Amino acid sequence: MKELTELQQKDLQYIFHPCSQMKDYENLPPMVIKKAKGIYLEDELGNRYMDCVSSWWVNLFGHCNDRINKVIWEQINNLEHVLFVNFSHEPAIELVERLHKVVPKGIDKFLFADNGSSSIEMALKLSFQYHQQTGAKEKKKFISLANAYHGETIGALGVGDVDIFTSTYRPLIKEGIKAKGPDCFYCPFKKNFDCCEAECFSDMENIIENNHKEIAAVIIEPMVQGAAGMKIYSPKYIKKLREITKKYNIHLIADEIAMGFGRTGKMFAMEHARVSPDIMCMAKGLSAGYYPMSIIGITNEIYDAFYCDYLEGKSFLHSHTYSGNPIGCRIAVEVLKIFEEEKILDVVAKKGEYLRKKATELFANHPNVGEYRQIGLIGALEFVKDKDTKELFDSKERAGYEIYKIALKKGALLRPLGNIIYFMPPYIITEEEIDRMLTICKESIDEYLANKL
Ligand SMILES: *Cc1c(COP(=O)(O)O)cnc(C)c1O
């Protein structure tokens, strides 16, 4: 056990941290962050860490952003919370008015929740209830993709397929149908991005052709399967999926929780395929890492299926206590203003180009990088034992985790996904900081490999 500060001791005495084996904290005690500014976190001992993963993909414009801090002060002096049934407020109204202008065409009504997983639960319930109320009563099943991640509540796990999160709870879960999805690094059709016609859509197509009478919705993470390891796939897959779901009265649910708000270079990832979903879940970047909040966008067609006299019993009786919280809404309004006024999509394009150039220089020929892939301002390294055979390091070696620990000592927070090391920095990162992030990553990988020998 390392020597601990008083705060670390108290933390470990009481707190069970998320997504952790607490025994690991014997070797890597919690870093108690005292303050943060821009892309830097600073702990109680004065160590600084570059936040290269936007604190779990939420922080778009830096920590303690001046613009957002200011509006929070203003908002809490006016209204901090009010129940959202029968009551409303200006921040929520301004937010949906602005959001409506930037979401894909056809998304016209908005529901509020307080985190990503709850928005997924709501999307599934809305789709199911819609079909119950419009005569397609057999439509009770959901299809999702292999390797999908949609959150970790029981309903969301049913459409998820990342084994470490799901396997223990299988007996509790209402398992959806899993379609073999795109997996481009291991493409069974031996295609690459230039010649791909989304041949891998065939499994989804078969499942839908054979079961469409029972299918309520298909849910996807458009363009990038995040938690699966930043797996980027072709928009052609989404186009094909949109066509067939339309044909068979199946909802297409876009989980934009991670990829929405500019991350892939478009405001929403669905735009790459130039099609609209029926239901769209937004969270994470929506409130820029300041406040837990999510929004579900739906079509008027879905909305209308719930609109009738109360006694008909078709209301959507789902609520979260903090739904539509005014502080969260006011923050999200500011996020959208920043996007517009500071031309953030152009910023992402420019910095993304720089990241691609530099990362390719450093990693394209690295013997242990099977692939460097990128879209917008997400870059990911597929860390392998053997580049030619794509053989992976034994998962027991926890290579990603070891590299993460080395990088922390060098001042970068590069939390990996298994053996995928990725960059998902706040959009305010500078070119010099991109250089430094990549250098630390390269040095950490090389140090890990050298220590193994
Ligand atoms: C993070 C995430 C979720 C879950 O959101 P929470 O706010 O953590 O509950 C769902 N889907 C995707 C794609 C995510 O990245």
Boltz pocket constraint, residues with backbone or C-beta under 6 A from the ligand:
constraints:
  - pocket:
      binder: B
      contacts: [[A, 115], [A, 116], [A, 117], [A, 118], [A, 120], [A, 149], [A, 150], [A, 151], [A, 152], [A, 221], [A, 226], [A, 227], [A, 255], [A, 256], [A, 257], [A, 258], [A, 283], [A, 284]]
      max_distance: 6.0
